[in-house]
Amino acid sequence: MIDKNAVFRIRSLRNLNIETFEMYRRPDFVLVPELESLGQFITAESRLGGARQDGSIGMELGYLEKGSVEWWDGGHLQEAAPHSVLIDQPGDWQGGASAIVHPCHRYWLRFRFPNEGALPGLTEETTLALAQAFRAIKVHHFPGSPALRDLFVGLLEQQRDPARFSEEYSRALFHQILILMLRDYERNQQKQVSSTTRRAVAYLSANVEREVHVDEVSKLVQLSTGYFHELFHKETGMPPARYHQRLRITAAKHMLIEHDLTITDVAMNLGFSSSQYFSTIFKKVVGLTPQRYRSLRSKVSNPR
């Protein structure tokens, strides 16, 4: 019987913030022997990425249900949005050495592809094909299917309350996660974006120093506001206004990281009406004040 108290903890952070960390790991607490670990993490506080709490052996696959994780490579920011697949290759830090994990809810599992033979329940041919495909992925994240959340929840439910054939059921869920993640990756590699949306994105990207209204962009691309809004949302995953807001906040992050500007200077450079309004929007999007973000990002000493 699994001792849940050995692998589950909830702790208070700064009085009202709650962090939940649930983990099952080998050799004693994982139903599926080929999994090194399995769990979920919910936090209301941003923190730096770091060494994995369950060790660095094997590949870690995760699903970000809520929140965000970002990376800085010394010149560019990448950010995983909700419903993203997260991948840490063997030996990598959690999210990479340059990551900030913002308030989020994420699920993960960790495992190793065998050097020889097959994963239980799969043929050697299928195991090798999956291993080669996952090892070839060079990104930290990509958009994932919402169905991944249900598969991870199913794994955790089987883990918490095992019954007859729970190992076999869990193994089937694990295999579905592998295949669905790979399909999501390949689909995103082949994704086509219309020339209309590309033109709109270029316009929004070139105008981060001011607020841009949706009807302004819809006139540019010669579409009705409603149809443009629907098309843009479908092809980018978010409405035009939110997309532009995130572009402006990303520009603000660059200024905070790369320049010794005051918060007021950053706000004015990006066309916000006041530093107070800018700070409110920044915290709403990022989960941190601009000052706290700059402080936390400055602690990353080894961006990659």
C-alpha positions in Angstrom: 0.0 0.0 0.0 1.3 3.5 -0.9 2.1 5.7 2.0 0.8 9.0 0.8 2.3 10.9 3.8 5.7 10.0 2.5 5.3 11.8 -0.8 2.7 14.5 -0.3 3.1 17.9 1.4 1.3 21.2 1.6 3.1 24.2 3.1 2.2 27.8 3.7 4.2 30.5 2.0 4.0 34.0 3.4 0.9 33.3 5.4 -1.8 33.1 2.7 0.1 31.6 -0.3 -0.2 27.9 -0.7 2.3 25.5 -2.3 1.3 22.0 -3.1 3.9 19.4 -4.0 2.8 15.8 -4.6 5.4 13.3 -5.8 5.7 9.6 -6.1 9.2 8.2 -6.9 11.1 5.0 -7.3 11.8 2.5 -5.9 9.0 2.5 -3.3 6.1 4.7 -4.4 5.5 4.4 -8.2 2.9 1.9 -9.6 4.6 1.8 -13.1 8.2 0.5 -12.6 9.5 2.3 -15.7 8.6 5.7 -14.3 11.3 7.3 -12.1 8.8 9.8 -10.6 5.3 11.3 -11.1 3.6 14.2 -9.5 2.1 17.7 -9.6 3.2 21.1 -8.4 1.1 24.1 -7.6 2.6 27.4 -6.4 1.4 30.9 -5.9 5.0 32.3 -5.8 7.6 32.8 -8.5 11.0 31.2 -8.1 14.1 30.3 -10.1 14.3 27.0 -11.9 16.9 24.7 -10.3 18.0 21.2 -9.8 15.0 18.8 -9.9 13.7 17.9 -6.5 13.4 14.3 -7.7 16.9 14.0 -9.2 18.3 14.6 -12.7 18.2 11.0 -14.1 16.0 10.6 -17.2 13.8 12.8 -19.3 11.1 14.9 -17.6 7.8 15.5 -19.5 5.3 17.9 -18.1 2.1 19.7 -18.8 1.4 23.3 -17.7 -2.3 23.6 -16.8 -2.1 27.2 -15.5 0.5 29.9 -15.1 3.8 30.3 -17.0 7.5 29.4 -17.1 10.1 31.6 -18.8 13.7 31.2 -20.1 16.3 33.9 -20.9 19.2 32.9 -23.2 21.2 36.1 -22.8 19.4 37.8 -25.7 15.9 36.4 -26.0 13.0 35.5 -23.7 10.9 32.4 -24.2 7.7 31.8 -22.2 5.5 28.7 -21.9 1.9 29.7 -21.6 -1.0 27.6 -20.1 -1.6 24.3 -21.9 2.1 23.9 -22.8 4.1 20.7 -22.9 7.4 21.1 -20.9 10.4 19.0 -21.7 13.7 18.7 -19.7 16.2 16.5 -21.4 18.3 14.1 -19.2 20.6 16.1 -16.8 18.9 19.4 -17.4 17.7 21.7 -14.7 14.1 22.1 -14.0 13.0 24.3 -16.9 16.7 25.0 -17.6 19.2 26.9 -15.6 17.8 30.3 -16.8 14.2 29.6 -16.0 11.8 31.4 -13.7 8.8 29.3 -12.7 5.9 31.8 -12.1 2.7 30.9 -10.2 1.5 27.8 -11.9 0.0 24.3 -11.8 2.0 21.7 -13.6 2.1 18.0 -13.8 5.2 15.9 -14.6 6.6 12.4 -15.0 10.2 11.3 -15.4 11.5 8.2 -17.1 14.3 6.7 -19.1 14.2 5.2 -22.5 16.1 1.9 -22.3 19.5 1.6 -24.0 18.4 -1.8 -25.3 15.0 -3.5 -25.5 11.6 -2.0 -25.2 9.5 0.0 -22.7 7.0 -2.5 -21.1 3.9 -2.8 -23.3 5.6 -1.4 -26.4 7.7 -3.1 -29.2 11.4 -2.4 -29.6 10.7 -0.7 -32.9 8.1 1.7 -31.3 10.3 2.3 -28.3 13.3 3.2 -30.5 11.1 5.5 -32.7 9.8 7.4 -29.7 13.2 7.7 -28.1 14.7 9.2 -31.3 11.8 11.6 -31.7 11.9 12.9 -28.1 15.7 13.2 -28.1 15.5 15.3 -31.2 13.3 17.9 -29.6 15.5 20.9 -28.8 12.9 23.3 -27.3 11.8 23.6 -23.7 8.1 23.9 -24.5 5.4 23.9 -27.1 1.6 24.1 -27.2 -0.1 20.9 -26.0 -3.5 19.3 -26.1 -5.8 20.0 -23.1 -6.4 16.2 -23.1 -2.9 15.8 -21.6 -4.2 17.2 -18.3 -6.8 14.4 -18.0 -4.2 11.8 -18.7 -1.9 13.1 -15.9 -4.9 13.4 -13.5 -5.7 9.8 -14.3 -2.2 8.7 -13.5 -2.3 10.4 -10.2 -5.7 9.0 -9.3 -4.5 5.5 -10.0 -1.4 6.2 -7.9 -3.3 7.5 -4.9 -5.9 4.7 -4.8 -4.5 1.7 -6.6 -6.8 -1.2 -7.4 -6.8 -4.3 -9.5 -5.0 -3.8 -12.9 -4.0 -0.2 -11.8 -0.4 -0.8 -13.1 -1.7 -1.8 -16.5 -4.2 1.0 -16.7 -1.5 3.5 -15.6 0.9 2.2 -18.2 -1.7 2.7 -20.9 -2.1 6.3 -19.8 1.7 6.8 -19.9 1.9 5.5 -23.4 -1.0 7.9 -24.4 1.0 10.8 -22.9 4.1 9.9 -24.9 2.2 9.6 -28.2 0.0 12.7 -27.7 2.9 14.9 -26.8 4.8 13.8 -29.9 1.8 14.4 -32.1 1.4 17.9 -30.6 5.1 18.7 -31.3 4.9 17.5 -34.9 1.6 19.3 -35.5 3.1 22.6 -34.2 6.1 22.1 -36.4 3.8 21.9 -39.4 1.4 24.6 -38.3 0.4 27.1 -41.0 -0.5 30.7 -40.1 -2.4 32.9 -42.6 -0.8 35.9 -44.2 -3.5 38.0 -42.5 -2.4 36.9 -39.0 1.3 37.2 -39.9 0.7 40.8 -41.0 -1.3 41.6 -37.8 1.4 40.1 -35.6 4.1 42.1 -37.4 2.1 45.3 -36.9 1.5 44.6 -33.2 5.2 43.7 -32.7 6.2 47.0 -34.3 3.9 49.0 -32.0 4.7 47.9 -28.5 5.4 51.5 -27.4 1.7 52.3 -27.4 -1.7 50.8 -27.0 -3.2 49.4 -30.2 -7.0 48.9 -30.6 -8.4 45.8 -32.3 -10.4 47.9 -34.9 -7.1 49.6 -35.9 -5.6 46.3 -36.9 -8.7 44.9 -38.5 -8.8 47.9 -40.8 -5.2 47.3 -41.7 -5.9 43.7 -42.7 -9.2 44.7 -44.3 -11.4 42.4 -42.3 -14.4 43.1 -40.0 -13.4 43.4 -36.4 -15.4 40.3 -35.3 -14.0 38.1 -38.1 -10.4 39.3 -37.5 -10.7 38.7 -33.8 -12.0 35.2 -34.4 -9.2 34.3 -36.9 -6.4 35.8 -34.8 -7.6 33.9 -31.7 -7.8 30.7 -33.6 -4.3 30.9 -35.1 -2.4 32.4 -32.1 -4.3 31.0 -29.2 -5.3 34.3 -27.7 -7.2 37.5 -28.6 -5.4 40.3 -30.3 -5.5 42.7 -27.3 -4.0 40.1 -25.0 -1.4 39.1 -27.5 -0.3 42.8 -27.8 -0.4 43.2 -24.1 2.0 40.3 -23.7 4.3 41.7 -26.4 4.5 45.0 -24.4 5.2 43.1 -21.2 7.9 41.1 -22.9 9.5 44.3 -24.2 9.3 45.6 -20.6 11.1 42.5 -19.4 13.9 43.1 -21.8 14.3 46.7 -20.6 14.3 45.6 -17.0 16.9 42.9 -17.7 19.2 44.7 -20.2 19.0 48.3 -19.1 19.3 50.3 -15.8 16.1 52.1 -16.4 13.7 53.2 -13.7 10.3 51.7 -13.6 8.8 55.0 -14.7 11.2 55.2 -17.7 10.1 51.7 -18.7 6.4 52.6 -18.4 6.8 55.8 -20.4 8.9 54.1 -23.1 6.1 51.6 -23.7 3.3 54.2 -23.7 1.6 53.4 -20.3 -0.2 56.2 -18.8 1.7 56.0 -15.5 4.2 53.8 -13.7 1.5 52.7 -11.3 -0.8 51.5 -14.1 2.2 49.7 -15.8 3.1 48.0 -12.5 -0.5 46.8 -12.1 -0.6 45.3 -15.6 2.9 43.8 -15.2 2.0 42.1 -12.0 -1.3 40.9 -13.4 0.4 39.2 -16.4 3.7 38.1 -14.8 2.7 37.5 -11.1 5.5 39.8 -9.9 6.0 43.5 -9.6 8.6 44.9 -12.1 11.0 45.5 -9.2 10.7 41.9 -7.9 11.0 40.5 -11.4 14.3 42.5 -12.0 15.6 41.3 -8.7 14.7 37.6 -9.3 16.0 37.7 -12.9 19.4 39.2 -11.8 20.0 36.1 -9.7 20.3 33.9 -12.8 24.0 33.6 -13.2 24.2 31.0 -16.0 21.7 31.8 -18.7 21.5 29.4 -21.6 
